[in-house]
């Protein structure tokens, strides 16, 4: 029934030209989909993936039960830093952070604030930092290799290859009291802008290495690792821990004692992607999880065809990590005893490093624009 005083408007029947336009648009869409499917199926992929069946992700219960502790963190340098992946702090409380534009930034305490300046420009991507006993800052630069920066900001290149294999993605570093440097090459095949390729391919391209500044010799301690990441010496320096990100586990490599030169899996099937790891100075460790495990990532692992297809897509369509801040505390035996989280990812997200200093935990991130400062109980 037509309401009173409202004309009954009837749409005119579609014209022949309108119907033809709809038909042409539908045909074009089908053709585009067909071309996309042919491209995904037959165009050469940038990866050669293998099948890997990950263990079921562990539940977030017990010490890793979700909490919002990191939401109480103080935010430092908001919108002043681009991707402060790792953090180092000296005895005077000065903060070093490597950023996406190649700079190592230095923040000097000034009352309740900081003076933030560029300490050095590597012209690469500094992602791992550790102070050496001689005062130099040792930098794992994903593009430039292993570097040393003296207190005046002068850069010296230490290592660019190990054996016949160049460093493809120098990732993290720690330095012993005798000056020996231990560092990781996350992937000898894929660089820092291709880390998703490394994950999708699933092949072990990562290595743990050492560099002796006295002899200037580099040694490969472990290889065949799926994205060798964080490196941390124990408090007594009798072993070190190494994260294998794309296998969700932590290795222990023995440096002293009867087991020297051997290694074992210390912690397996983590609930997230392990990134950097640091000693807490009290016999334990802080382990940063880049994000939580997700069903899609685990589903893709044993399916090379789909992994090839994703690798051909533009980067805008690549899977994105869930914005989640996640740090776990390990005791000296590698057991998880506590976790600090921000499941919302709004205050802090994608934490890649956690450095303890003077009663606080300083938190870096590969993709964030800030450093978090969490007061420890």
Helices and strands as residue ranges (DSSP letters): H 16-42, G 62-64, G 69-72, E 74-76, E 87-89, E 95-98, E 103-110, E 113-121, E 126-131, E 137-141, E 145-149, E 155-159, E 161-162, E 165-166, E 170-175, E 181-185, G 192-194, H 195-201, E 206-212, E 217-225, E 228-233, E 239-244, G 245-247, E 249-254, E 263-267, E 272-279, E 285-292, H 295-301, H 304-311, G 315-317, E 325-330, E 336-342, E 351-357, E 360-365, E 371-375
